[in-house]
Amino acid sequence: MTDEQVGGSTQPSRLTLYGLAMVGGIGMTLMILGASIGVIYGAALDAEATHSLGLSIVIGLLLLILAIGFWLGWVRAWRLADGLRC
């Protein structure tokens, strides 16, 4: 995962961006699946299953936050926006 030089500025490679998007997407998928299973089967779930669903939602949230954090740190969109101003 190397950076690419584009117009005098360093940009992250597409593979890096795709990887971060996949990590964020997996996190969102885990959160949505955990919440939807909890809503559908609600009262029929025992304590262990409820704990597992809650854990999957928390892990999904952490993956999403991790992907967003790495994206912000790697791309630094606020620096790119400064260069576009006239």
C-alpha positions, 0 to 999 in steps of 0.5 A: 500500500504505497502512496501515489504522486498526483499533481505534486501532492501525495495521494493514497493508493486506490488499494488502500482506499478500497481496503479502508472502505471494505473494513468500514463496510464490514463494520456497518454490515455487522451493526445492521445484522446484529440490530436486525436479528435483535429486532426480529427475534427480540424476546425469544433470545436468551441472555447469551445470544443477546450478549453476542448480538450486542458484541457484534454491534460494538465490534462493527462500530469499532471497525467503522470508527477505525476505518474512518479514523485511518481514512482521515489520517491517511487522506487528510481531506482538509489539506486537499480542500485548502489546495483547491481554494482560489 
